[in-house]
């Protein structure tokens, strides 16, 4: 079993679109994928379970993978999110602001910009 903690910086948290991308990406792996949040374990391959976890912007989650391809699954599960979240945070800091001072529209625009570098 391997795991990694990440902070969700997507302005709307893990809503339908990012939760769907995550679940679909994880479905390709044989390993079990679990998102631990607020003391609860959520099936990381289930869109409905992820949405039901109500993971908001700023939340810290632990992504846990267990199985034959656990390392690959963990790398895939965290790489894109961490890269995009770091892009948002760095861009806002470079503007001389903090995340709390930024609007949802600003963060959404940065989230879309970050996709250019995937």
N, C-alpha and C positions, 0 to 999 in steps of 0.2 A: 504494500500500500504506500502511495505517495500523496502528498498534499501541498497546497500552497495557498497562502492568504492573499487576497486582492481587495482593494477598495473600489467600490462601484462609483465612478464619477460621471456616468452617463446622466445627463440632466433629469431624465425621467425614470432613472433606475432600470431594472430589468423588466421593461414592459414588453408588449407582444412581439415587436420586431427583434430586438436583441435576444430575448428569451427563445424565440423560434430559431434564430440562427445558431444559438448555443446548443439547443436540444438536437437540432438536425445534425450539427457537426459531431456531437458526441454519440449519436446513434450508430455511427460508422465503426465504433470501437467495441471490442468484446468486453472490455473492462467495465465494471460498475462505476458510475460517475455520480458523486453525491455533492450537493452544495449544502454546507453547514452554515446556518444563519440563525441567530437568536436562540441557540440551543436546540434547533430543530434540523433534522436531516431531510433534504429534498432530493428526489430523483432528478439528476441533471439531464436525463434523456427525455423527460416529460415536460412539454410546453406548459400544460395546465398546472403541473406541480410547481414549476418555476414561477409562473404568474401568481399562483396562490400563496407563495412565500412572501409576497409584497416587499421585495427588496428594493429599497429606495436609494437615491443618490446619496453618497457619503457612507453607505453601509459597508462594513468589512465582512467578507464571506471567506470561508475556507472551501476550496475545491479539492475534493478527495477522489482519487482514482485507484481502483483495486482490481487487478487481473493481469492477464498475460501481456497486454499492450499498455499497461498503466503509465509508463513514462511518456510514451507518444501521446496518449490521451491527455495527460496533464499539460504537456507542452502546447498542444493544440487548444486546449480549453482556456489557457491563461494568456498565451502570447498576444492574440489579437486585442483582447480587452485591455491588458496592461499597456500595450503600445498606444492604443487610442486614448485611454485615460491620461497617460503621461503627456501625450500631445496636447490635450485640452488644458491640463494643468500648466504646462510650460508656456503655452500660448497666452494664457490669462496672466500668469506672472510676468511675462515679457511686456504685457500692457500696463504693468504696475498695479494690478488688482489681485484680489483673492477670489477664490471660488464663490464665497458667500456674497461678494460684491457684483458678481456677474449675473446677467439675466439668463433665463431659460433659453431665450432666442439666441443669445450669444453662444451659449454652450452647444446648442443644437447645430448652429452653423459650423462650429469648430469640430463637432463630431463628424459632420458630413465632409469637412475638409480633410480630416484624418484618414478617411477611406482612400484617398489618393495615394497613400503610402503603404497600403496593405500588400 
